[in-house]
Amino acid sequence: MTLPKRFPDRAEIAAVRTEAEAVEAGAESDETRRLAGRVMARRDMGKLVFLDLVDRSGRIQLLVQRTKVGENFEVDLGDVVGVMGRPAKTKRGEPSLAVDEFELLAKIARPLPDTFHGVTDVETRYRQRYLDLLVNEETRADFFTRTRMVTALRRYLDSHGFVEVETPILQPRYGGAFAEPFVTHSNELDRDVYLRIATELYLKRLIVGGLERVYEIGRDFRNESVSYKHQPEFTMLEWYEAYADYKDTMSRIEDCVRTVAHETLGATQVSFRGHEIDLATEWRRVPFVETLERLELWTRDEDELRAWLNERGVDTSNDTTWAQLVDHAFSHFVEPELIEPTIVHDYPVELSPFARETDVDPTLTERFEYFVGGMELGNAFSEINDSETQAQRFAAQAELVGGEQADPDYVEALAYGMPPTGGLGLGIDRLAMVLTGRETIRDVILFPALKDR
């Protein structure tokens, strides 16, 4: 049987359902509409067959009379069909489409999972996302929410004078974060190249080039562990704004998240990890050192800090430097308690190779991270714009295990003069978790990385 190659001029089910809701019970409209979608339920009552038709906009009941479509009418759950008919409402008040013409567009060859309970097995949901999307309306809703969120982010930045750009994914050297890269080989260039771990250094080259306000929403890749908030392939927004510092960036990210949440959800209140959180409240701001002083965990003595952490049951065997220890202390004891929107600022210089020093303490930098629901959403700096200072920071990092890789070309770019600049990174997947209320990053990535069965 040859099936049609197209089904033009169809309406969305949600629009036709709205039309049907306006029809009186037991009546039909005089207008005809064409719909297409997947059959997800069937109920036979003699010569009348009730079908539930689903497309991405919603669900509607089809009223199919065998006398109109043929006595040999056959359809299975999961078949993709096209129909023409009139918006109607049953005597019981159910919005429907009274079908005059019925056409099979794609035949299902394998039975669908339980269409009533949906796909509940977690492994199946992630490995066969198409089935999850087919039968779980909540999953479809989550990814539409994510799409609206990204659209709102672009609209916000575009309206504030930022220019969207694209930078290389394959890079001759990796940089912009403390992370292990993926390595591949270019046959044409006859050298190894790296999948980018961040877009930062290329975006700041564009600030040197005079673009002044730039952003990129793109994929980054880090060859590291997986957790509820980590995936080896993930989406980041980074923006850089000339003539701004980290305090300007603090104000902008607050306004951005508030605006995007409202445009995406129609509200700023979210439920995340068992907490009710209002993203429109004024974000709390607290210095990094103060967060650890409150817990009696602030010291610049490496041995002392390691002893304190060990006493509290923290495994520090993989922490080889003071910087790794203090970062571990913060992520273990402080971050999980930052439920309400919070900005933690003025980080130690050892943790911040691209941030300018504060005016009052050269051991601290104008860097902040921001948190919601006990989870970091992103990171921001007043960017170093002096080439000599940046070269010195790279040299200091080279002495550390896992330190930032030096990038001489980037240092050279800075030598041509970069305006004072505020830069920020925002985890798109993590913000999607907050706005959808999902507690694992795998629920907001369509095809998450998984180990083999």
Rosetta blueprint (number, residue, H / E / L):
1 M L
2 T L
3 L L
4 P L
5 K L
6 R L
7 F L
8 P L
9 D L
10 R L
11 A L
12 E L
13 I H
14 A H
15 A H
16 V H
17 R H
18 T H
19 E H
20 A H
21 E H
22 A L
23 V L
24 E L
25 A L
26 G L
27 A L
28 E E
29 S L
30 D L
31 E L
32 T L
33 R E
34 R E
35 L E
36 A E
37 G E
38 R E
39 V E
40 M E
41 A E
42 R E
43 R E
44 D E
45 M E
46 G L
47 K L
48 L E
49 V E
50 F E
51 L E
52 D E
53 L E
54 V E
55 D E
56 R L
57 S L
58 G E
59 R E
60 I E
61 Q E
62 L E
63 L E
64 V E
65 Q E
66 R H
67 T H
68 K H
69 V H
70 G L
71 E L
72 N L
73 F L
74 E L
75 V L
76 D L
77 L L
78 G L
79 D L
80 V E
81 V E
82 G E
83 V E
84 M E
85 G E
86 R E
87 P E
88 A E
89 K E
90 T L
91 K L
92 R L
93 G L
94 E L
95 P E
96 S E
97 L E
98 A E
99 V E
100 D E
101 E E
102 F E
103 E E
104 L E
105 L E
106 A E
107 K L
108 I L
109 A L
110 R L
111 P L
112 L L
113 P L
114 D L
115 T L
116 F L
117 H L
118 G L
119 V L
120 T L
121 D L
122 V H
123 E H
124 T H
125 R H
126 Y H
127 R H
128 Q L
129 R H
130 Y H
131 L H
132 D H
133 L H
134 L H
135 V H
136 N L
137 E H
138 E H
139 T H
140 R H
141 A H
142 D H
143 F H
144 F H
145 T H
146 R H
147 T H
148 R H
149 M H
150 V H
151 T H
152 A H
153 L H
154 R H
155 R H
156 Y H
157 L H
158 D H
159 S H
160 H L
161 G L
162 F L
163 V E
164 E E
165 V L
166 E L
167 T L
168 P L
169 I L
170 L E
171 Q E
172 P L
173 R L
174 Y L
175 G L
176 G L
177 A L
178 F L
179 A L
180 E L
181 P L
182 F L
183 V E
184 T E
185 H E
186 S E
187 N L
188 E L
189 L L
190 D L
191 R E
192 D E
193 V E
194 Y E
195 L E
196 R L
197 I L
198 A L
199 T L
200 E H
201 L H
202 Y H
203 L H
204 K H
205 R H
206 L H
207 I H
208 V H
209 G L
210 G L
211 L L
212 E L
213 R E
214 V E
215 Y E
216 E E
217 I E
218 G E
219 R E
220 D E
221 F E
222 R L
223 N L
224 E L
225 S L
226 V L
227 S E
228 Y L
229 K L
230 H E
231 Q L
232 P L
233 E E
234 F E
235 T E
236 M E
237 L E
238 E E
239 W E
240 Y E
241 E E
242 A E
243 Y L
244 A L
245 D L
246 Y H
247 K H
248 D H
249 T H
250 M H
251 S H
252 R H
253 I H
254 E H
255 D H
256 C H
257 V H
258 R H
259 T H
260 V H
261 A H
262 H H
263 E H
264 T H
265 L H
266 G L
267 A L
268 T L
269 Q E
270 V E
271 S E
272 F E
273 R L
274 G L
275 H E
276 E E
277 I E
278 D E
279 L L
280 A L
281 T L
282 E L
283 W L
284 R E
285 R E
286 V E
287 P E
288 F H
289 V H
290 E H
291 T H
292 L H
293 E H
294 R L
295 L L
296 E L
297 L L
298 W L
299 T L
300 R L
301 D L
302 E H
303 D H
304 E H
305 L H
306 R H
307 A H
308 W H
309 L H
310 N H
311 E H
312 R L
313 G L
314 V L
315 D L
316 T L
317 S L
318 N L
319 D L
320 T L
321 T L
322 W H
323 A H
324 Q H
325 L H
326 V H
327 D H
328 H H
329 A H
330 F H
331 S H
332 H H
333 F H
334 V H
335 E H
336 P H
337 E H
338 L L
339 I L
340 E L
341 P L
342 T E
343 I E
344 V E
345 H E
346 D E
347 Y E
348 P E
349 V H
350 E H
351 L H
352 S L
353 P L
354 F L
355 A E
356 R L
357 E E
358 T L
359 D L
360 V L
361 D L
362 P L
363 T L
364 L E
365 T E
366 E E
367 R E
368 F E
369 E E
370 Y E
371 F E
372 V E
373 G L
374 G L
375 M E
376 E E
377 L E
378 G E
379 N E
380 A E
381 F E
382 S E
383 E E
384 I L
385 N L
386 D L
387 S H
388 E H
389 T H
390 Q H
391 A H
392 Q H
393 R H
394 F H
395 A H
396 A H
397 Q H
398 A H
399 E L
400 L L
401 V L
402 G L
403 G L
404 E L
405 Q L
406 A L
407 D L
408 P H
409 D H
410 Y H
411 V H
412 E H
413 A H
414 L H
415 A H
416 Y L
417 G L
418 M L
419 P L
420 P L
421 T E
422 G E
423 G E
424 L E
425 G E
426 L E
427 G E
428 I H
429 D H
430 R H
431 L H
432 A H
433 M H
434 V H
435 L H
436 T H
437 G L
438 R L
439 E L
440 T L
441 I H
442 R H
443 D H
444 V L
445 I L
446 L L
447 F L
448 P L
449 A L
450 L L
451 K L
452 D L
453 R L
